[in-house]
Amino acid sequence: GGGGGGGGGGDRTRNWRERELGGSSGGAAHLARIHGTEEDRVNCPFYFKIGSCRHGERCSRQHHKPPFSQTVLVKHMWQNPVSAHIAQGGDPAQIDEKDVQEKFDEFFEEIYEELASYGTVEECNVCENLGDHMVGNVYVKFEDEEDADDALKALFGRFYAGRPLVVEFSPVTDFREARCRQFDEASCARGGYCNFMHIKSPSRSLQRQLDKQYAKKSRSRSRSDSRSYSRSRSRSRSGSPPPPPPPPP
């Protein structure tokens, strides 16, 4: 089955799943169809859909780490105050939600501005989950794999809040499969230890501000790209400029 769609030619516009799993036939098509599902006895469905698995390296199925992707995962980047409070034996019900949201907005704005400096960000999702394998995970999906690659290289070896950043490409490109529907619609019966993503949202005012700010940048960037492209095309069509006239004798 095809995903994504979208115009533009070239491999770069297709995500790694389509390149690796698309265009198969026969037995290969069956393997492609069941890849990352419960029927697949080789590849871990949780790692494929969510980019994280509670069994980690001890999982009995393979975690196929993509060599490239539109999505970069920064592990445990957000320090969830609920997780810290529980670790200290506190009652999460006593946490001031307004204060948590304000601090989260500061964090989200800071990382979004940094990540958007590498290219157009399609999604930036921060996990609110409390399980060790998902707590504080930040998933950023870029419009272009090359921008994701630039971000990964730039973040590698850097520190945030005194801790080294752990970054890798993620297989997750469709977050609809990764999100917990119960959490999005109301509340999840499994709570913070659910294995599907509980995504913490920035405040609406911040989201509107970022959308406005970066939509403008994205539009001006695409215009400047098209202008430079048309200039190079006109130069190539007109050929090299005529040589200067010879100096007078």
Secondary structure, 3 states (H helix, E strand, C coil): CCCCCCCCCCHHHCCHHHHHHCCCCCHHHHHHHHCCCCCCCCECHHHHHHCCCCCHHHCCCECCCCCCCCEEEEECCCCCHHHHHHHCCCCHHHCCHHHHHHHHHHHHHHHHHHHHCCCCEEEEEEECCCCCCCCCCEEEEECCHHHHHHHHHHHCCCEECCEECEEEECCCCCHHHHECHHHHHCCCCCHHHCCCECEECCCHHHHHHHHHHHHHHHHHHHHHHHHHHHHHHHHHHHCCCCCCCCCCC
